[in-house]
């Protein structure tokens, strides 16, 4: 009778430890420490990108509806509904730029004070 206990221990290699640590860090709660410059960039992008997205959506939808109307006229000989769809498609395309300007101005009004405050703080810090 052999009453021996065999135990084999293998430690992870240095490369495996780094991989384990990088995976582990992804699941740890993240502390949001955003610098002033990062916040300024993020707010500026938020204001501009929101306006661009809304105007692009309107422009693309209008173009697709206009194209459907043209297809109805040129391919299927459905004149009345084709003209109706073309007019309906022109409306979103027409208001895309005013919506862009309105959304941009609304974003500037909403975030403008914070953007100006952050930019003043950053400019004053760089002068010191």
Residue pairs with C-beta under 8 A, 6 or more apart in sequence:
12 20
34 42
36 118
36 121
36 122
37 122
39 118
40 115
40 118
40 119
40 122
43 111
43 114
43 115
43 118
44 115
46 107
46 111
47 104
47 107
47 108
47 110
47 111
47 115
48 104
48 107
50 103
50 107
51 100
51 101
51 103
51 104
51 107
52 100
54 99
54 100
54 103
55 96
55 97
55 99
55 100
55 103
56 96
58 92
58 93
58 95
58 96
58 99
59 92
59 93
59 96
61 92
62 89
62 90
62 91
62 92
62 93
62 94
62 96
63 89
63 93
64 89
65 85
65 86
65 88
65 89
65 92
66 85
66 86
66 89
66 90
66 93
67 89
68 85
68 89
69 81
69 82
69 83
69 84
69 85
69 86
69 87
69 88
69 89
70 82
70 86
71 82
72 78
72 79
72 81
72 82
72 85
73 79
73 82
73 83
73 86
76 82
